[in-house]
C-alpha cells in the first residue's frame, strides 16, 4: 500500500487540486517547482541550519514517568511545545518561507485558527523581512488574544474574518480569495496538510522532521526505532502527518489520530470529521468533510481553536479509509481533564489541541510493555484563559 502522494497529489482516492481557473497559475508554479527547490542542496542546508539554530531542534523526546505510572504503560512525549513560538507550526513556515523566497515572492499570507500558525508565519516573515497578512476568524481573534498581540508585535497585519462561523474554515476561504487576486507577488503559507496539491505533500514533508527525530531518539532510549503507538491530535492534521510520516511503512506501529468531539459526536457541536463526515471536496481537495445532505459544509465546533476545521487532510482520509491509522476522538471535557492531568503529573501545560491526543490514552488499550509516543504539538500559554475559566484558578 502506498501512503505518499502520487504525481497528481492523490493519496488513493483523496487529494488532487480541484481548483477554480483563477487559481491555476498559482498552483501550477508551486506544483512544477516545489520538489526541485526543497530537494536542492542549498535549500536543505539553510533549512537544516534554521531548524537547529533558530527553531531549536531536535525537540526532546521526554519519558513521562508519572504519566506512565498512571497509565501503567511507557509514555514518551515528543516536545514540539519547546520549539521557538511554542508549537510544531514553525517547521512548516520555515520551509515555506525559503520556498517563497526562491520563487521571488515579497508578500506572505496565511490563515490561522489557534493562532500558532499565524504566529509562526509572522515570525518567519520578520526573520526574512517580508510583508505578512494573517486571516483569522473573528471568534478566534477573541479567544486567542495572546497570539494576536504577538503577531502584531512581529509586524503582521491580522485581518478578522466575520463570515460563516468566524473560525478556521472562514479564515482559509478569505486567504484563498486574497491569493487568487494577488498571484504575482504573494505566497500563501497553508498551515496544515489540507488544500490543493502540492500543499498536503509539501507540508507533510516539512513536518516529517518530527517522526525522523523520534526514530533515532527512541533508538537511543529504548534500543528500537519503533514504538508500539504514536498519538497525535488531528484537525487538518499537520502535526499528526509529521508524527506518522516515517512510520507509515512500519505496520507494527499503530498510528492513532485524535479528533475534537466537542460536545459529543452525536450532537451538532463537534469537529470529529471522520466520525460524522462523508466524501466531498473542501478547499480544493477531495477528502472527507462535514456536510449535510445537500453537500453544504456543516459548521464545526471545538473548544480548541486549532481543531475546529470541518474536514481533514487527504492523507488522513486515505489512512482512515485503508485502516492504516485509527482515529479516535475526545470531548471538550475529556480534553480539559487530560490537560490538567499532564500539568499536575509532569509539570507541563499543553495546548488544548495537544490535550486531545492525551485524552485518547485511556481509550487505546495500553499494555505495560508498550512504548507509546504522544506528539505534544504545542504549549498551553495561548489557552490559559480557557483553563482558568474552566478550573477556576
KEPA-179719 format. One line per field, with one value per residue (C-alpha): residue number from 0; residue in one letter; x, y, z. Coordinates in nm, 4 decimals. Layout:
<recs>
num	NUM|...
residu	a|...
px	X|...
py	Y|...
pz	Z|...
</recs>
This chain:
<recs>
num	0|1|2|3|4|5|6|7|8|9|10|11|12|13|14|15|16|17|18|19|20|21|22|23|24|25|26|27|28|29|30|31|32|33|34|35|36|37|38|39|40|41|42|43|44|45|46|47|48|49|50|51|52|53|54|55|56|57|58|59|60|61|62|63|64|65|66|67|68|69|70|71|72|73|74|75|76|77|78|79|80|81|82|83|84|85|86|87|88|89|90|91|92|93|94|95|96|97|98|99|100|101|102|103|104|105|106|107|108|109|110|111|112|113|114|115|116|117|118|119|120|121|122|123|124|125|126|127|128|129|130|131|132|133|134|135|136|137|138|139|140|141|142|143|144|145|146|147|148|149|150|151|152|153|154|155|156|157|158|159|160|161|162|163|164|165|166|167|168|169|170|171|172|173|174|175|176|177|178|179|180|181|182|183|184|185|186|187|188|189|190|191|192|193|194|195|196|197|198|199|200|201|202|203|204|205|206|207|208|209|210|211|212|213|214|215|216|217|218|219|220|221|222|223|224|225|226|227|228|229|230|231|232|233|234|235|236|237|238|239|240|241|242|243|244|245|246|247|248|249|250|251|252|253|254|255|256|257|258|259|260|261|262|263|264|265|266|267|268|269|270|271|272|273|274|275|276|277|278|279|280|281|282|283|284|285|286|287|288|289|290|291|292|293|294|295|296|297|298|299|300|301|302|303|304|305|306|307|308|309|310|311|312|313|314|315|316|317|318|319|320|321|322|323|324|325|326|327|328|329|330|331|332|333|334|335|336|337|338|339|340|341|342|343|344|345|346|347|348|349|350|351|352|353|354|355|356|357|358|359|360|361|362|363|364|365|366|367|368|369|370|371|372|373|374|375|376|377|378|379|380|381|382|383|384|385|386|387|388|389|390|391|392
residu	x|x|x|x|x|x|x|x|x|x|x|x|x|x|x|x|x|x|x|x|x|x|x|x|x|x|x|x|x|x|x|x|x|x|x|x|x|x|x|x|x|x|x|x|x|x|x|x|x|x|x|x|x|x|x|x|x|x|x|x|x|x|x|x|x|x|x|x|x|x|x|x|x|x|x|x|x|x|x|x|x|x|x|x|x|x|x|x|x|x|x|x|x|x|x|x|x|x|x|x|x|x|x|x|x|x|x|x|x|x|x|x|x|x|x|x|x|x|x|x|x|x|x|x|x|x|x|x|x|x|x|x|x|x|x|x|x|x|x|x|x|x|x|x|x|x|x|x|x|x|x|x|x|x|x|x|x|x|x|x|x|x|x|x|x|x|x|x|x|x|x|x|x|x|x|x|x|x|x|x|x|x|x|x|x|x|x|x|x|x|x|x|x|x|x|x|x|x|x|x|x|x|x|x|x|x|x|x|x|x|x|x|x|x|x|x|x|x|x|x|x|x|x|x|x|x|x|x|x|x|x|x|x|x|x|x|x|x|x|x|x|x|x|x|x|x|x|x|x|x|x|x|x|x|x|x|x|x|x|x|x|x|x|x|x|x|x|x|x|x|x|x|x|x|x|x|x|x|x|x|x|x|x|x|x|x|x|x|x|x|x|x|x|x|x|x|x|x|x|x|x|x|x|x|x|x|x|x|x|x|x|x|x|x|x|x|x|x|x|x|x|x|x|x|x|x|x|x|x|x|x|x|x|x|x|x|x|x|x|x|x|x|x|x|x|x|x|x|x|x|x|x|x|x|x|x|x|x|x|x|x|x|x|x|x|x|x|x|x|x|x|x|x|x|x|x|x|x|x|x|x|x|x|x|x|x|x|x|x|x|x|x|x
px	0.0000|0.1293|0.0828|0.2541|0.1050|0.1349|0.2419|-0.1097|-0.1311|-0.3603|-0.3481|-0.5615|-0.8938|-0.8263|-0.6379|-0.5741|-0.6135|-0.9826|-0.9131|-1.1003|-0.9410|-0.8386|-0.6078|-0.4453|-0.1389|-0.0592|-0.0823|0.0991|0.4061|0.4205|0.3438|0.6163|0.8884|0.8422|1.0281|1.3177|1.3566|1.3113|1.5382|1.8230|2.1437|2.1186|1.7609|1.8367|2.1454|1.9596|1.6520|1.8619|2.0604|1.7457|1.5901|1.8891|1.9846|1.6539|1.3764|1.5821|1.5653|1.5840|1.2949|1.3325|1.1657|1.0741|0.9898|0.6970|0.7448|0.4386|0.2074|0.3498|0.2899|-0.0684|-0.1495|0.0722|0.2441|0.5560|0.4711|0.7096|0.6236|0.7664|0.8148|0.7137|0.5893|0.9549|1.0149|1.0544|0.6996|0.5665|0.4428|0.5219|0.3993|0.7412|0.8748|0.6413|0.6676|1.0484|1.0267|0.7633|0.9327|1.2529|1.0448|0.8675|1.1981|1.3322|1.0169|1.0746|0.7648|0.7606|0.4276|0.3098|-0.0457|-0.1708|-0.4810|-0.4839|-0.7217|-0.5416|-0.3001|0.0071|0.0382|-0.0226|0.2408|0.4873|0.4199|0.4602|0.7832|0.9469|0.8291|1.0022|1.3091|1.3196|1.1816|0.8666|0.5205|0.2774|-0.1041|-0.2802|-0.6513|-0.8192|-1.1821|-1.3225|-1.4196|-1.0630|-0.9231|-1.1090|-1.0223|-0.6572|-0.5719|-0.2136|-0.1144|-0.2893|-0.0856|0.2362|0.1600|0.1030|0.4234|0.6087|0.4764|0.1960|-0.1425|-0.4136|-0.7426|-1.0512|-1.2986|-1.6666|-1.8244|-1.9623|-1.8712|-1.5897|-1.3323|-1.0630|-1.2659|-1.3697|-1.0156|-0.8982|-1.1663|-1.0521|-0.6843|-0.7615|-0.9530|-0.6561|-0.4150|-0.6353|-0.6275|-0.2513|-0.0769|0.2384|0.3969|0.2185|0.2786|0.0082|0.1538|-0.1156|-0.0701|-0.1882|-0.1910|-0.5039|-0.5847|-0.4849|-0.1771|0.1109|0.0280|-0.0641|0.2537|0.4738|0.3554|0.3853|0.7458|0.8377|0.6648|0.8199|1.1157|0.9037|0.8984|1.2506|1.3835|1.1510|1.3043|1.6633|1.5656|1.3707|1.6680|1.8858|1.6368|1.4862|1.7166|1.4481|1.3409|0.9838|0.7236|0.4045|0.1863|0.2070|-0.0668|-0.1358|-0.4289|-0.5934|-0.7713|-0.6410|-0.3676|-0.0182|0.1395|-0.0122|0.1189|0.4649|0.4478|0.3259|0.5339|0.8417|0.6341|0.3832|0.5644|0.6115|0.2871|0.3855|0.3463|-0.0143|-0.0924|-0.3685|-0.5126|-0.7434|-1.0156|-1.2130|-1.5520|-1.6559|-1.9798|-2.0029|-2.0170|-2.3928|-2.4525|-2.4267|-2.1396|-1.8442|-1.5421|-1.4868|-1.4871|-1.4175|-1.6916|-1.9654|-1.8329|-1.8504|-1.6504|-1.6545|-1.4368|-1.3157|-1.0644|-0.9721|-0.9008|-1.1123|-1.1319|-1.3728|-1.5637|-1.8619|-2.1569|-2.5346|-2.7479|-2.7296|-2.3497|-2.3331|-2.0494|-2.1583|-2.0065|-1.7666|-1.7260|-1.4420|-1.3125|-0.9802|-0.9431|-0.6909|-0.9124|-1.2482|-1.1985|-1.4849|-1.2574|-0.9357|-0.6234|-0.6403|-0.3508|-0.5560|-0.8667|-0.6575|-0.5081|-0.8591|-1.0111|-0.7309|-0.7216|-0.3535|-0.4343|-0.7003|-0.8903|-1.0413|-1.1974|-1.2128|-1.4773|-1.4050|-1.4478|-1.2127|-0.9581|-0.9648|-0.9212|-0.6300|-0.4614|-0.4931|-0.3659|-0.0467|0.0049|-0.0190|0.1657|0.4517|0.4599|0.3845|0.0870|-0.0185|-0.2085|-0.5740|-0.5029|-0.2330|-0.4517|-0.6873|-0.4099|-0.3518|-0.7248|-0.7089|-0.4571|-0.7220|-0.9109|-0.6247|-0.5820|-0.2311|-0.0269|0.2621|0.5240|0.4065|0.6090|0.3800|0.4764|0.2459|0.3154|0.2841|0.2254|0.2039|0.2231|-0.0688|0.0225|-0.2380|-0.5110|-0.4560|-0.7733|-0.9800|-0.8107|-0.8506|-1.2178|-1.2897|-1.0912|-1.1462|-0.7853
py	0.0000|0.3471|0.6176|0.9106|1.1371|1.0454|1.2959|1.4441|1.4780|1.1829|0.9531|0.6725|0.8358|1.1515|1.4711|1.6375|2.0031|2.0822|2.4466|2.7256|2.8523|3.1747|2.9780|2.7697|2.9928|2.9998|2.6232|2.5413|2.7371|2.5545|2.2127|2.2329|2.3770|2.2725|1.9397|2.0775|2.3594|2.1726|1.8864|2.1196|2.1241|2.4970|2.4680|2.1667|2.3376|2.6549|2.4620|2.2339|2.5274|2.7172|2.4033|2.3665|2.7227|2.9112|2.6610|2.4682|2.1186|1.8352|1.8750|1.6443|1.3039|1.3017|0.9901|1.0923|0.8794|0.9835|0.9746|0.6326|0.5103|0.6374|0.4530|0.1517|0.1843|0.3598|0.7080|0.9409|1.2977|1.4455|1.8004|2.0185|2.2649|2.3516|2.4807|2.8554|3.0066|2.7112|2.4539|2.2356|2.5058|2.6661|2.3503|2.4216|2.8011|2.7855|2.5533|2.7573|3.0942|2.9604|2.8272|3.1637|3.3497|3.1208|3.1907|3.5658|3.6376|3.9558|3.9210|3.6317|3.5466|3.2806|3.1567|3.0647|2.9197|2.8749|3.1463|2.9213|2.9012|3.2735|3.3369|3.1053|3.2778|3.6266|3.5090|3.3884|3.6978|3.9131|3.6916|3.7375|4.0928|4.0062|4.1644|3.9421|3.9306|3.6766|3.5959|3.4812|3.4130|3.6899|3.4362|3.3034|3.6584|3.6929|3.3541|3.3550|3.7147|3.6482|3.5142|3.8019|4.0519|3.8642|3.8603|4.2357|4.2956|4.0952|4.3341|4.1255|4.2609|4.0469|4.0544|3.9372|3.7364|3.7820|3.5408|3.1944|3.0592|3.3175|3.0384|2.8498|2.7482|3.1076|3.2380|2.9829|3.0994|3.4618|3.3730|3.1817|3.4809|3.7062|3.4683|3.4497|3.8304|3.8634|3.5757|3.7571|3.8753|3.6657|3.3209|3.1562|2.9572|2.6990|2.5764|2.2176|1.9146|2.0471|2.2337|2.1624|1.9666|2.0251|2.1636|1.8391|1.6696|1.9741|2.0427|1.6725|1.6711|1.9743|1.8285|1.4832|1.6071|1.5092|1.1352|1.1346|1.2593|1.0308|0.7247|0.7985|0.9276|0.6096|0.4014|0.5866|0.5471|0.2027|0.0243|0.0217|0.2894|0.1614|0.2396|0.0416|0.3506|0.7112|0.9519|1.2956|1.5351|1.5947|1.8983|1.9380|1.7068|1.8554|1.7536|1.4068|1.3803|1.4728|1.2355|0.9459|1.0090|0.7935|0.5139|0.4762|0.1771|0.0048|-0.1900|-0.2880|0.0765|0.1699|0.5259|0.6971|1.0334|1.2098|1.4439|1.7016|1.5601|1.8923|1.8359|1.4842|1.3219|1.2700|1.6432|1.9206|2.0686|1.8630|1.8726|1.4955|1.4763|1.1041|1.0153|1.2123|1.3150|1.1891|1.2240|1.5536|1.8460|2.1058|2.3815|2.2344|1.8759|1.5605|1.4405|1.3574|1.6528|1.7503|1.8265|1.7998|1.6013|1.8891|1.8953|2.2184|2.2345|2.1793|2.4263|2.2504|2.3184|2.2547|2.4262|2.4129|2.6852|2.4774|2.1711|2.3178|2.2536|2.0797|1.8437|1.6501|1.6347|1.3869|1.1837|1.1215|1.0399|0.7773|0.6378|0.6159|0.4521|0.1931|0.1248|0.2155|0.4591|0.4520|0.7700|0.8300|1.1470|1.3338|1.5692|1.9136|1.7785|1.4835|1.7183|1.9698|1.6899|1.5411|1.8822|1.9219|1.5679|1.6285|1.9619|1.8170|1.4902|1.6212|1.9995|2.0560|2.2707|2.1541|2.3358|2.2383|2.0792|1.8526|1.7661|1.5868|1.3372|1.2877|1.2315|0.9252|0.7411|0.5678|0.4621|0.2906|-0.0345|0.0326|-0.2548|-0.2381|-0.3425|-0.0955|0.2046|0.4956|0.8304|1.1312|1.4306|1.7247|1.9663|2.2907|2.4578|2.5977|2.9660|3.0692|2.8668|2.9870|3.1945|2.8923|2.6793|2.9483|2.9993|2.6244|2.5224|2.8436|2.9121
pz	0.0000|-0.0928|0.1689|-0.0036|-0.2709|-0.6386|-0.9059|-0.9150|-0.5393|-0.4748|-0.1745|-0.3115|-0.3952|-0.1918|-0.2741|-0.6072|-0.6979|-0.7501|-0.8187|-0.9952|-1.3142|-1.1375|-0.9054|-1.1783|-1.2269|-0.8550|-0.8154|-1.1399|-1.0309|-0.6972|-0.8428|-1.1083|-0.8845|-0.5197|-0.5303|-0.7326|-0.4782|-0.1492|-0.2584|-0.3625|-0.1557|-0.0841|0.0437|0.2632|0.4068|0.5078|0.6277|0.8494|0.9849|1.0835|1.2310|1.4596|1.5485|1.5185|1.5922|1.8490|1.7005|1.7677|2.0096|2.3115|2.3381|2.7066|2.9054|3.1284|3.4440|3.6448|3.3439|3.2564|3.6099|3.5997|3.2751|3.3531|3.0161|2.8837|2.7549|2.5737|2.4798|2.1591|2.2841|1.9880|2.2511|2.3158|1.9634|1.9142|1.9040|2.1047|1.8537|1.5528|1.3136|1.2670|1.0962|0.8039|0.7906|0.7821|0.4824|0.3013|0.3586|0.1999|-0.0902|-0.1293|-0.1345|-0.4055|-0.6088|-0.5679|-0.3586|-0.1475|0.0338|0.2523|0.3536|0.5929|0.7708|1.1371|1.3952|1.7256|1.6205|1.6322|1.2532|1.2226|1.4872|1.3128|0.9790|1.1284|1.2900|0.9682|0.7820|1.0446|1.0116|0.6334|0.6087|0.4119|0.4355|0.6259|0.6302|0.8538|0.8175|1.1377|1.2254|1.4452|1.7138|1.7204|1.7409|2.0715|2.2212|2.1121|2.2035|2.3241|1.9831|1.8047|2.0064|1.9288|1.5554|1.5565|1.7541|1.4877|1.2241|1.0742|0.9731|1.1366|0.9425|1.1377|0.9277|1.0140|0.7653|0.8437|1.1854|1.2142|1.2657|1.0725|0.7659|0.7084|0.7511|0.4923|0.2469|0.2775|0.2398|-0.0803|-0.2198|-0.1470|-0.3210|-0.6321|-0.6519|-0.5908|-0.7736|-0.8863|-0.5619|-0.2967|-0.1492|0.0595|0.3500|0.4238|0.7787|0.7536|0.5230|0.3508|0.0321|-0.3276|-0.4313|-0.3645|-0.0180|0.1636|0.0394|0.0940|0.4490|0.5411|0.4159|0.6274|0.9348|0.8840|1.0891|1.3921|1.3151|1.1741|1.5073|1.7032|1.5386|1.6326|1.9767|2.0516|1.9383|2.1885|2.4739|2.4132|2.1692|1.8976|1.6499|1.6502|1.9185|1.9597|1.9089|1.8013|1.9130|1.7651|1.7571|1.4193|1.2824|0.9294|1.0521|1.0092|1.3400|1.3003|0.9424|1.0685|1.3659|1.1459|0.8310|0.8923|1.0472|0.7628|0.6135|0.9512|1.0062|1.3603|1.4660|1.5397|1.4353|1.6339|1.5328|1.7769|1.6560|1.8522|1.9543|2.1083|2.2974|2.1532|1.8095|1.8437|1.8890|1.6328|1.8363|1.7101|1.4821|1.4612|1.0813|1.0484|1.2953|1.1190|0.7750|0.4177|0.0969|-0.0889|-0.1942|0.0562|-0.0082|-0.3478|-0.2350|-0.2393|0.1166|0.3985|0.5385|0.7499|0.5229|0.5124|0.2665|0.0178|0.0272|0.2293|0.4824|0.8410|1.0861|1.3256|1.6952|1.9380|2.2485|2.0646|1.8007|1.6054|1.5607|1.4584|1.0876|0.9003|0.7080|0.7287|0.5145|0.2230|0.3667|0.6813|0.4782|0.2983|0.6202|0.7655|0.4567|0.4266|0.8014|0.8299|1.1091|1.3795|1.4561|1.7974|1.9337|2.2629|2.4005|2.5424|2.8956|2.8388|2.6840|2.9679|3.2217|3.0245|3.0135|3.3900|3.4433|3.2428|3.4152|3.7627|3.6948|3.4799|3.5226|3.1529|3.0463|2.6986|2.4266|2.4066|2.0684|2.2142|2.5115|2.2719|2.1962|2.5685|2.6212|2.3957|2.6157|2.8309|2.5151|2.3309|2.5219|2.6559|2.7988|3.0487|2.7924|2.5247|2.4133|2.3290|2.1759|2.2082|1.9859|2.2236|1.9375|2.1346|2.4726|2.6657|2.7023|2.4437|2.6201|2.9754|2.9903|2.8849|3.1506|3.4169|3.3344|3.3438|3.6513|3.8460|3.9402
</recs>
